[in-house]
Amino acid sequence: MNSQTALRISAIVGFLAVALGAFGAHGLHDLLEKNARLGTWETAVLYHLTHAVVMLLIATLRPLRTCAWWLMLTGIAIFSGTLYVLAITNMKWLGAITPVGGVCLLLGWLALAFGKARTE
């Protein structure tokens, strides 16, 4: 993966965070309140958007910190993704998978701090 591709994917991930935040606040608000999961959705959006910005910053580093970038993307998909589905479906067993995404996010931060940068 090159930096331009990482930048574009990061921007799309950020776009999706904003879109899902707006969709949850407007289109899904009644369902999320019925499921008592509005806070779950908001947590998913917060972590999604925060880590999308971090991915964007990582994409600008030279050389690209590929391991940290992929861990952040995976973490968003698993952590926020399971929270989004949990909030909509109220399938509580998804809460058991969510921490795997959290661990990916944590590892992404550690890879950013201590990982070796690879040349593109």
Secondary structure per residue as TSV (DSSP state, phi and psi in degrees):
chain	resnum	aa	ss	phi	psi
A	1	M	-	360.0	139.3
A	2	N	-	-103.3	169.9
A	3	S	H	-62.7	-37.4
A	4	Q	H	-64.0	-42.6
A	5	T	H	-64.6	-44.1
A	6	A	H	-60.8	-39.9
A	7	L	H	-63.8	-45.0
A	8	R	H	-65.7	-44.8
A	9	I	H	-63.9	-41.0
A	10	S	H	-60.5	-41.8
A	11	A	H	-64.9	-38.9
A	12	I	H	-66.0	-40.5
A	13	V	H	-61.9	-41.1
A	14	G	H	-64.5	-43.5
A	15	F	H	-56.7	-45.2
A	16	L	H	-63.3	-35.9
A	17	A	H	-62.8	-45.5
A	18	V	H	-66.4	-43.8
A	19	A	H	-62.8	-43.4
A	20	L	H	-68.7	-35.0
A	21	G	H	-61.6	-45.7
A	22	A	H	-67.3	-41.0
A	23	F	H	-63.2	-40.9
A	24	G	H	-66.4	-39.5
A	25	A	H	-71.8	-28.5
A	26	H	H	-114.4	-59.8
A	27	G	T	-73.4	-31.5
A	28	L	S	-109.8	4.4
A	29	H	H	-53.9	-47.5
A	30	D	H	-64.6	-42.8
A	31	L	H	-63.5	-44.1
A	32	L	H	-64.2	-37.2
A	33	E	H	-69.4	-40.8
A	34	K	H	-59.5	-41.5
A	35	N	T	-80.5	-3.8
A	36	A	T	56.1	43.6
A	37	R	-	-126.9	18.6
A	38	L	H	-60.5	-42.4
A	39	G	H	-63.2	-35.4
A	40	T	H	-63.4	-45.7
A	41	W	H	-61.6	-44.5
A	42	E	H	-63.0	-38.9
A	43	T	H	-63.2	-43.7
A	44	A	H	-59.0	-45.3
A	45	V	H	-66.0	-42.1
A	46	L	H	-59.2	-50.8
A	47	Y	H	-68.0	-37.7
A	48	H	H	-59.9	-53.1
A	49	L	H	-67.0	-43.1
A	50	T	H	-58.9	-46.4
A	51	H	H	-77.8	-23.0
A	52	A	H	-64.6	-40.2
A	53	V	H	-64.4	-41.7
A	54	V	H	-63.0	-42.0
A	55	M	H	-59.1	-41.4
A	56	L	H	-61.4	-43.2
A	57	L	H	-65.5	-41.6
A	58	I	H	-60.3	-39.0
A	59	A	H	-63.2	-20.0
A	60	T	T	-90.8	-9.0
A	61	L	S	-73.1	144.7
A	62	R	S	-123.3	120.2
A	63	P	S	-74.1	160.4
A	64	L	-	-61.5	131.2
A	65	R	-	-87.8	77.8
A	66	T	H	-58.7	-44.3
A	67	C	H	-62.0	-47.6
A	68	A	H	-61.9	-41.5
A	69	W	H	-62.8	-47.3
A	70	W	H	-66.0	-37.5
A	71	L	H	-64.6	-39.2
A	72	M	H	-64.8	-45.2
A	73	L	H	-61.7	-45.8
A	74	T	H	-63.2	-42.3
A	75	G	H	-61.1	-43.2
A	76	I	I	-61.7	-47.3
A	77	A	I	-59.6	-44.6
A	78	I	I	-80.6	-50.0
A	79	F	I	-66.2	-61.5
A	80	S	I	-69.1	-38.6
A	81	G	H	-58.0	-46.9
A	82	T	H	-67.6	-35.0
A	83	L	H	-66.9	-38.6
A	84	Y	H	-60.4	-48.5
A	85	V	H	-65.6	-42.1
A	86	L	H	-57.9	-44.3
A	87	A	H	-63.2	-36.8
A	88	I	H	-80.6	-42.1
A	89	T	H	-97.4	-20.6
A	90	N	-	63.1	25.1
A	91	M	-	-81.1	98.8
A	92	K	G	-64.7	-24.4
A	93	W	G	-63.3	-20.1
A	94	L	G	-63.8	-25.6
A	95	G	G	-60.8	-20.9
A	96	A	G	-76.0	-22.6
A	97	I	T	-89.8	-30.6
A	98	T	H	-50.3	-43.5
A	99	P	H	-60.9	-24.4
A	100	V	H	-61.5	-42.1
A	101	G	H	-65.0	-38.4
A	102	G	H	-62.1	-39.5
A	103	V	H	-65.0	-39.5
A	104	C	H	-60.9	-42.1
A	105	L	H	-62.4	-45.1
A	106	L	H	-60.8	-44.1
A	107	L	H	-64.5	-33.9
A	108	G	H	-61.7	-42.8
A	109	W	H	-63.5	-42.2
A	110	L	H	-66.9	-39.4
A	111	A	H	-64.4	-35.1
A	112	L	H	-66.9	-40.5
A	113	A	H	-75.4	-39.5
A	114	F	H	-123.4	-8.9
A	115	G	S	-73.6	157.4
A	116	K	-	-84.1	136.1
A	117	A	-	-79.2	134.2
A	118	R	-	-101.5	147.6
A	119	T	-	-78.9	151.3
A	120	E	-	-77.4	360.0
